[in-house]
Amino acid sequence: MWIASTGLRRRFGKAEAERTGINRSESCQQKPAEKSNAAEGNPKRELRRKKRRKPTAETGKREVPASGQKPGGAPFSHRSLGALKEQLAAGYLAEHGYKIIEKNFYSRSGEIDLIAHEGGYLVFIEVKYRSSRRFGRPEEAVTPAKQRSIIRTAKYYLRRRGFSENTPCRFDVLAIDGEKLHFIPNAFTL
Protein backbone atom coordinates (compact mmCIF):
# COMPACT_ATOMS: atom_id res chain seq x y z
CA MET A 1 0.00 0.00 0.00
CA TRP A 2 2.84 2.37 0.68
CA ILE A 3 3.96 2.12 -2.94
CA ALA A 4 0.43 2.82 -4.09
CA SER A 5 0.10 5.82 -1.81
CA THR A 6 3.50 7.13 -2.87
CA GLY A 7 2.61 6.69 -6.52
CA LEU A 8 -0.70 8.43 -5.96
CA ARG A 9 1.01 11.37 -4.33
CA ARG A 10 3.47 11.60 -7.22
CA ARG A 11 0.82 11.43 -9.93
CA PHE A 12 -2.03 13.41 -8.48
CA GLY A 13 -0.49 15.40 -5.67
CA LYS A 14 -1.18 15.55 -1.96
CA ALA A 15 -4.77 16.79 -2.36
CA GLU A 16 -5.83 13.77 -4.46
CA ALA A 17 -4.20 11.33 -2.00
CA GLU A 18 -6.07 12.96 0.88
CA ARG A 19 -9.35 12.88 -1.08
CA THR A 20 -9.03 9.10 -1.66
CA GLY A 21 -8.29 8.52 2.02
CA ILE A 22 -4.86 6.88 1.68
CA ASN A 23 -2.70 7.79 4.62
CA ARG A 24 0.97 7.01 4.17
CA SER A 25 1.73 6.58 7.86
CA GLU A 26 -1.09 4.02 8.34
CA SER A 27 -0.22 1.96 5.27
CA CYS A 28 3.46 1.63 6.23
CA GLN A 29 2.86 0.27 9.70
CA GLN A 30 2.94 -3.48 10.18
CA LYS A 31 2.36 -5.24 13.45
CA PRO A 32 5.11 -7.60 14.65
CA ALA A 33 2.55 -10.35 15.31
CA GLU A 34 1.45 -10.33 11.65
CA LYS A 35 5.04 -10.70 10.50
CA SER A 36 5.78 -13.72 12.72
CA ASN A 37 2.53 -15.46 11.73
CA ALA A 38 3.41 -15.09 8.05
CA ALA A 39 6.83 -16.70 8.64
CA GLU A 40 5.34 -19.68 10.49
CA GLY A 41 2.78 -20.45 7.81
CA ASN A 42 5.27 -20.37 4.95
CA PRO A 43 5.07 -23.82 3.27
CA LYS A 44 8.43 -23.45 1.50
CA ARG A 45 10.22 -22.74 4.77
CA GLU A 46 8.54 -25.73 6.44
CA LEU A 47 9.59 -27.96 3.53
CA ARG A 48 13.20 -26.77 3.84
CA ARG A 49 13.19 -27.63 7.54
CA LYS A 50 12.04 -31.16 6.77
CA LYS A 51 14.70 -31.68 4.08
CA ARG A 52 17.66 -30.77 6.28
CA ARG A 53 20.09 -33.63 6.69
CA LYS A 54 20.59 -34.95 10.17
CA PRO A 55 23.83 -36.41 11.55
CA THR A 56 24.15 -40.18 11.44
CA ALA A 57 23.89 -42.09 14.71
CA GLU A 58 27.33 -43.75 14.46
CA THR A 59 29.59 -40.84 13.57
CA GLY A 60 27.64 -37.77 14.60
CA LYS A 61 28.61 -36.22 11.25
CA ARG A 62 26.59 -35.66 8.13
CA GLU A 63 27.12 -38.15 5.36
CA VAL A 64 28.54 -36.79 2.11
CA PRO A 65 28.78 -39.38 -0.66
CA ALA A 66 31.55 -39.10 -3.25
CA SER A 67 29.10 -39.62 -6.10
CA GLY A 68 28.18 -35.96 -6.50
CA GLN A 69 24.73 -36.55 -5.01
CA LYS A 70 23.34 -35.37 -1.71
CA PRO A 71 21.95 -38.16 0.49
CA GLY A 72 18.41 -37.32 -0.66
CA GLY A 73 19.44 -37.90 -4.29
CA ALA A 74 19.53 -34.23 -5.30
CA PRO A 75 22.73 -33.05 -7.04
CA PHE A 76 25.26 -30.82 -5.29
CA SER A 77 25.66 -27.24 -6.40
CA HIS A 78 28.77 -26.57 -8.52
CA ARG A 79 30.48 -24.81 -5.63
CA SER A 80 29.81 -27.46 -3.03
CA LEU A 81 30.83 -30.23 -5.42
CA GLY A 82 34.01 -28.33 -6.28
CA ALA A 83 34.79 -27.87 -2.59
CA LEU A 84 34.23 -31.60 -2.01
CA LYS A 85 36.63 -32.54 -4.83
CA GLU A 86 39.22 -30.02 -3.59
CA GLN A 87 39.07 -31.69 -0.16
CA LEU A 88 39.61 -35.05 -1.87
CA ALA A 89 42.58 -33.59 -3.76
CA ALA A 90 44.07 -32.07 -0.58
CA GLY A 91 43.84 -35.46 1.12
CA TYR A 92 45.53 -37.18 -1.82
CA LEU A 93 48.35 -34.63 -1.87
CA ALA A 94 48.86 -34.82 1.90
CA GLU A 95 49.24 -38.62 1.59
CA HIS A 96 51.94 -38.06 -1.04
CA GLY A 97 54.08 -35.71 1.05
CA TYR A 98 52.63 -32.30 0.19
CA LYS A 99 52.09 -29.84 3.03
CA ILE A 100 49.00 -27.78 2.18
CA ILE A 101 49.52 -24.18 3.27
CA GLU A 102 46.52 -22.47 1.68
CA LYS A 103 43.27 -23.30 -0.09
CA ASN A 104 41.32 -21.14 -2.53
CA PHE A 105 43.57 -18.09 -2.75
CA TYR A 106 41.67 -15.35 -4.60
CA SER A 107 42.93 -12.27 -6.36
CA ARG A 108 41.67 -9.95 -9.04
CA SER A 109 43.46 -12.09 -11.65
CA GLY A 110 41.90 -15.38 -10.62
CA GLU A 111 41.98 -18.15 -8.07
CA ILE A 112 44.40 -20.90 -7.07
CA ASP A 113 42.77 -24.00 -5.62
CA LEU A 114 45.62 -25.32 -3.47
CA ILE A 115 49.05 -24.02 -2.49
CA ALA A 116 51.53 -26.45 -0.92
CA HIS A 117 55.18 -27.11 -0.06
CA GLU A 118 56.83 -30.18 -1.51
CA GLY A 119 60.50 -31.03 -1.96
CA GLY A 120 61.76 -27.45 -1.62
CA TYR A 121 59.16 -26.10 -4.06
CA LEU A 122 56.19 -23.87 -3.52
CA VAL A 123 53.54 -25.70 -5.53
CA PHE A 124 50.42 -24.09 -7.01
CA ILE A 125 47.83 -26.78 -7.75
CA GLU A 126 44.80 -26.50 -10.00
CA VAL A 127 42.09 -29.08 -9.31
CA LYS A 128 39.78 -29.95 -12.21
CA TYR A 129 36.81 -32.30 -11.97
CA ARG A 130 34.63 -33.83 -14.67
CA SER A 131 31.91 -36.33 -13.91
CA SER A 132 32.11 -37.64 -17.48
CA ARG A 133 34.15 -37.05 -20.61
CA ARG A 134 31.25 -35.45 -22.41
CA PHE A 135 33.08 -32.10 -22.42
CA GLY A 136 36.58 -33.55 -22.60
CA ARG A 137 39.12 -34.64 -20.05
CA PRO A 138 39.49 -32.47 -16.93
CA GLU A 139 43.14 -31.60 -17.61
CA GLU A 140 42.13 -30.20 -21.01
CA ALA A 141 40.15 -27.51 -19.18
CA VAL A 142 43.41 -25.91 -18.01
CA THR A 143 43.72 -23.83 -21.16
CA PRO A 144 46.55 -21.38 -21.92
CA ALA A 145 44.28 -18.53 -20.75
CA LYS A 146 43.64 -20.34 -17.46
CA GLN A 147 47.38 -20.99 -17.11
CA ARG A 148 48.12 -17.27 -17.56
CA SER A 149 45.49 -16.45 -14.94
CA ILE A 150 47.02 -18.93 -12.48
CA ILE A 151 50.53 -17.57 -13.13
CA ARG A 152 49.39 -13.95 -12.54
CA THR A 153 47.65 -15.00 -9.33
CA ALA A 154 50.74 -16.95 -8.21
CA LYS A 155 52.97 -13.90 -8.77
CA TYR A 156 50.56 -11.81 -6.74
CA TYR A 157 50.57 -14.46 -3.99
CA LEU A 158 54.38 -14.41 -3.86
CA ARG A 159 54.46 -10.60 -3.54
CA ARG A 160 51.60 -10.51 -1.05
CA ARG A 161 53.06 -13.18 1.25
CA GLY A 162 56.61 -11.79 1.12
CA PHE A 163 58.34 -14.57 -0.83
CA SER A 164 61.42 -13.63 -2.84
CA GLU A 165 61.41 -13.60 -6.64
CA ASN A 166 63.83 -16.54 -6.60
CA THR A 167 61.46 -18.87 -4.72
CA PRO A 168 61.32 -22.14 -6.66
CA CYS A 169 57.74 -22.63 -7.84
CA ARG A 170 55.90 -25.33 -9.70
CA PHE A 171 52.44 -25.55 -11.25
CA ASP A 172 50.69 -28.91 -10.94
CA VAL A 173 47.28 -30.10 -12.12
CA LEU A 174 45.23 -32.71 -10.31
CA ALA A 175 42.51 -33.98 -12.66
CA ILE A 176 39.59 -35.92 -11.24
CA ASP A 177 37.78 -37.91 -13.91
CA GLY A 178 34.73 -39.45 -12.25
CA GLU A 179 36.38 -41.30 -9.37
CA LYS A 180 39.89 -41.53 -10.91
CA LEU A 181 42.66 -39.14 -9.89
CA HIS A 182 45.30 -38.16 -12.45
CA PHE A 183 48.14 -36.06 -11.06
CA ILE A 184 50.32 -34.04 -13.46
CA PRO A 185 53.37 -32.53 -11.70
CA ASN A 186 54.98 -29.51 -13.37
CA ALA A 187 52.07 -29.28 -15.84
CA PHE A 188 53.12 -25.82 -17.05
CA THR A 189 55.81 -23.26 -16.29
CA LEU A 190 56.26 -19.51 -16.07
C-alpha atoms as one frame of an Amber mdcrd trajectory, in Angstrom:
protein
   0.000   0.000   0.000   2.837   2.365   0.683   3.961   2.122  -2.938   0.426
   2.818  -4.094   0.100   5.818  -1.808   3.504   7.134  -2.866   2.611   6.694
  -6.524  -0.704   8.426  -5.957   1.009  11.374  -4.326   3.465  11.601  -7.216
   0.818  11.429  -9.925  -2.027  13.412  -8.475  -0.493  15.396  -5.669  -1.178
  15.555  -1.963  -4.769  16.793  -2.359  -5.829  13.770  -4.460  -4.203  11.327
  -2.001  -6.066  12.963   0.878  -9.352  12.884  -1.083  -9.027   9.101  -1.664
  -8.293   8.521   2.017  -4.863   6.879   1.683  -2.700   7.792   4.617   0.974
   7.009   4.165   1.726   6.580   7.861  -1.085   4.024   8.336  -0.221   1.957
   5.266   3.462   1.634   6.232   2.863   0.271   9.702   2.939  -3.480  10.182
   2.357  -5.236  13.455   5.105  -7.595  14.648   2.548 -10.355  15.306   1.449
 -10.330  11.653   5.036 -10.696  10.502   5.783 -13.721  12.716   2.533 -15.455
  11.726   3.415 -15.086   8.050   6.828 -16.700   8.643   5.341 -19.684  10.487
   2.779 -20.455   7.810   5.272 -20.371   4.948   5.066 -23.819   3.266   8.426
 -23.445   1.500  10.217 -22.744   4.771   8.537 -25.730   6.442   9.591 -27.963
   3.531  13.205 -26.771   3.838  13.192 -27.626   7.538  12.043 -31.161   6.765
  14.698 -31.679   4.081  17.663 -30.767   6.279  20.092 -33.628   6.692  20.594
 -34.946  10.174  23.827 -36.406  11.555  24.154 -40.183  11.443  23.891 -42.093
  14.710  27.327 -43.752  14.460  29.593 -40.843  13.567  27.635 -37.774  14.599
  28.611 -36.223  11.247  26.589 -35.658   8.130  27.116 -38.150   5.359  28.543
 -36.790   2.107  28.777 -39.380  -0.656  31.551 -39.096  -3.251  29.097 -39.621
  -6.104  28.177 -35.958  -6.496  24.730 -36.551  -5.013  23.338 -35.374  -1.713
  21.946 -38.158   0.490  18.407 -37.319  -0.664  19.444 -37.903  -4.295  19.528
 -34.233  -5.298  22.732 -33.051  -7.036  25.264 -30.816  -5.286  25.662 -27.238
  -6.404  28.766 -26.566  -8.518  30.483 -24.808  -5.634  29.809 -27.460  -3.028
  30.827 -30.235  -5.424  34.010 -28.327  -6.282  34.789 -27.870  -2.591  34.235
 -31.597  -2.006  36.626 -32.539  -4.830  39.217 -30.022  -3.588  39.068 -31.693
  -0.164  39.610 -35.051  -1.869  42.583 -33.586  -3.756  44.068 -32.074  -0.584
  43.844 -35.462   1.119  45.526 -37.183  -1.823  48.350 -34.631  -1.872  48.862
 -34.822   1.900  49.235 -38.618   1.585  51.940 -38.056  -1.041  54.082 -35.708
   1.051  52.629 -32.302   0.194  52.094 -29.838   3.025  48.998 -27.779   2.177
  49.521 -24.175   3.265  46.520 -22.471   1.676  43.267 -23.299  -0.087  41.323
 -21.135  -2.534  43.568 -18.089  -2.746  41.667 -15.353  -4.604  42.934 -12.268
  -6.357  41.674  -9.947  -9.040  43.463 -12.092 -11.646  41.898 -15.375 -10.615
  41.985 -18.149  -8.070  44.401 -20.900  -7.074  42.774 -24.005  -5.623  45.623
 -25.319  -3.470  49.054 -24.022  -2.490  51.530 -26.447  -0.922  55.177 -27.113
  -0.062  56.830 -30.184  -1.505  60.499 -31.026  -1.959  61.764 -27.454  -1.623
  59.158 -26.104  -4.064  56.192 -23.869  -3.524  53.540 -25.698  -5.534  50.420
 -24.094  -7.009  47.834 -26.784  -7.746  44.801 -26.500  -9.999  42.089 -29.081
  -9.308  39.784 -29.950 -12.208  36.813 -32.304 -11.972  34.631 -33.826 -14.671
  31.906 -36.331 -13.907  32.109 -37.643 -17.476  34.154 -37.049 -20.607  31.247
 -35.452 -22.413  33.076 -32.098 -22.416  36.584 -33.549 -22.603  39.115 -34.637
 -20.046  39.488 -32.475 -16.929  43.136 -31.604 -17.610  42.133 -30.201 -21.010
  40.148 -27.512 -19.179  43.407 -25.907 -18.005  43.724 -23.831 -21.159  46.547
 -21.377 -21.924  44.283 -18.532 -20.753  43.641 -20.342 -17.461  47.383 -20.985
 -17.111  48.117 -17.270 -17.561  45.485 -16.455 -14.935  47.022 -18.932 -12.479
  50.535 -17.568 -13.128  49.390 -13.951 -12.543  47.654 -14.998  -9.327  50.745
 -16.954  -8.207  52.970 -13.903  -8.772  50.560 -11.809  -6.743  50.570 -14.459
  -3.994  54.382 -14.408  -3.858  54.459 -10.602  -3.535  51.600 -10.508  -1.050
  53.056 -13.184   1.251  56.613 -11.791   1.124  58.341 -14.567  -0.833  61.415
 -13.627  -2.842  61.412 -13.601  -6.639  63.828 -16.535  -6.601  61.457 -18.866
  -4.724  61.320 -22.142  -6.660  57.740 -22.626  -7.840  55.901 -25.329  -9.701
  52.440 -25.553 -11.248  50.688 -28.912 -10.938  47.283 -30.101 -12.123  45.228
 -32.705 -10.315  42.510 -33.976 -12.658  39.591 -35.917 -11.235  37.775 -37.911
 -13.907  34.733 -39.451 -12.250  36.376 -41.298  -9.367  39.893 -41.532 -10.906
  42.663 -39.139  -9.887  45.296 -38.159 -12.454  48.142 -36.064 -11.060  50.323
 -34.037 -13.460  53.370 -32.526 -11.695  54.983 -29.506 -13.373  52.067 -29.284
 -15.839  53.121 -25.818 -17.045  55.809 -23.261 -16.291  56.256 -19.515 -16.074
